[in-house]
Amino acid sequence: STFQLFNFSTLKKSTMKNWFSKIFPVILIMAVLSCEKDEERLVVLPGAAPVLTASTATPVLKIEDASKEAVKFSWSAADFNYPAGVTYTLQLAKKGTDFKEPIEFNAGAALSKSYSVADLNTALLRLGIAPNSLGQLDVRVKAAVSALVPTLASASASLSATPYLVIIEYPSLYVPGGYQGWAPERAAKLASVKDNKIYEGYVYFGDASEFKMTDAPNWNNGVFGDEGDGSSKKIASPGNNFKVASAGYYLLKADLNDKSWDAIKTSWGLIGSGTPGGWDSDTDLTYDAAKGTWSVTLDLKADEIKFRANDDWGINLGDTKADGLLDYGGDNIKVAVAGNYTVTLNLSVGGNYSYTLKKN
């Protein structure tokens, strides 16, 4: 069985290589089809896959180094056993997932790709690695020349890194008061995540307290207080001091559109099929005023958990994007491996509610 070869001498040298790399896969298929008539086979050698290396397997990620290089991946050129224009794709995936849902970077014909600290941190968060938790990744590079030719993939390399929480600065109201010395520049903040003049945040008051709200970290601009005796739930400017009746950890809300405010006292717990109490009862968290966080150490099953306030579903937090940031009514948080964990809940940064699961 035979097929007619093209007369390559008629092509210009400048276009020969490019033309050949595009037409060669087609020629191979034509040859195979032609040879099948006489039960003959054309064997195409698989070629050599790229070999991947990394400048480090354990990059350190710090927010102050965001613009610096975290890791550089390099790879050797793939060999398809014929002149070819190769396109490379770098893939990062959670360890052990067989690259089912990777983050990909199209490197074109380049033989390397550098990630800044910020870019690698974002990749880890997108892959569902919680901030301040060690993430383990598999990395590989794939080489392709045509949809008609199987791709060549490097052996996977391992990468371990701990992402940091990316704090988003939302429009804020400051909450100076007796609990912290009436200093707006050091006060807790309420955030307007949708920038719609509706604010909320969590503040710990060590005793029955009075406070105000300001639209800047000073007393120079908008100052807001209560329209009545401190508990009317209506906002006036400058108004009287707001009041909470007892010590505790409060969810504060302020709506500057309809001039209303509220303070809801909360205590927090962990619930879910992964906890000792299942979905029937909460495991209480303990508040640390010095750190501004809630935490508990307990045994967890490889299952699901959520956070909720006051043993009730009225205020509950899950992680919809699996990025370590909490959402009201969000998706259940998956515990990958059973074990003893320290679970920490941080609601101290307005609009950036986060958590960590640290395996002990």
C-alpha positions, 0 to 999 in steps of 0.5 A: 500500500502506498501514497503519493508524497508531496514535492517539497522542493517546490516550497520556499524554505521559509515556509517548509517547516511550518507547512510540514508541521501542519500537514504531516498529521494529515498525511499520517492519517491518510497513510493509515487509512490507505494501508488498512485496505491491505491489512498493513499498519503505519506505526507512529512513534510516541515521541518524547514528553517534556520534562518539568522542573520547578525552582522550588517545591515549597514556595513561601507566600507572604502578602508583603512579597506579593509582586516577587517571584514565588516559583518558576516552572521550566520544561524541556521541548517535546519531541513528536518525531517530526518538525512541529509547532508545539503549544504548551499548557501548564496545569496546577491541580489539588494533589491526588485529583488526577488533574480533573479540575486544574487551573491552566496557563497557556504558555504558547511556545515558551518553555517556562512560566513564572508565578508571582506570590500574588498569582500563586496565592490566587491559584491556591485559593481558586483550587479550594485551599483555605487561607493559612492552611497548607495546600499540596498541588500536582503540577504538569505541562502538556504539549500539543501540536494538533487535535489529530495527534495525542498530547504529550504530558510530563510527569507531575511535580509536587508543590506545597504552599500556604496561601494567605487571606486576601483582604478586600477593602470595602467602604466602611463605617468606623465604630469608636466607643468606650470599649476601645477609648473612643479612637476612630483610627483604632476602631472596629469597622463595618463594611458595605460589601455591595457599596450600597450604604448598608453596613455590617460587622462584628464587634466585641464589647467587654461590658455594657458599652456606648459607641458612635459610628464615623465615615472616616478614621477621625471625627472630622466628617460624618458622625452618626448616633442614635436618634433617641436614648441609645436604643431607638434603632434609628440613626441620627447625625450626630445623634446620641451614643448608641448602646448595648445592654451587656458585654458580648460579641455583637453583629452590628448593622447600619443602613444609612438609606433608611437610617436604621441600625441593629445590634444582635448578640451572638455566640458561635458553634460548629455543626454538621455531619462531620462533628460529634453532634451531627446536624442535631446539635452545635459544638460551641466555639470559645472566643479569644478577645486578644486574638479576636477569633472563635475556636475549638479543638475537636475530632472531625469525620471526613464529612461536612460542617458549617458555622452558625450563631446562637444554635439557630439557622438564622445566621449561618456561614458556609464556604460557597467558593471553597476559598476560605472566605465565608458566605451567609448561607453558603455551601457546606465546608468539606473535611477531606480527612478525618482527624483531630482539628483546631477550627478557627473562625475569624469575623473581625475583618468586615466583609472578609469572614474567614476560617481555618481547619488545622489538623493536629 
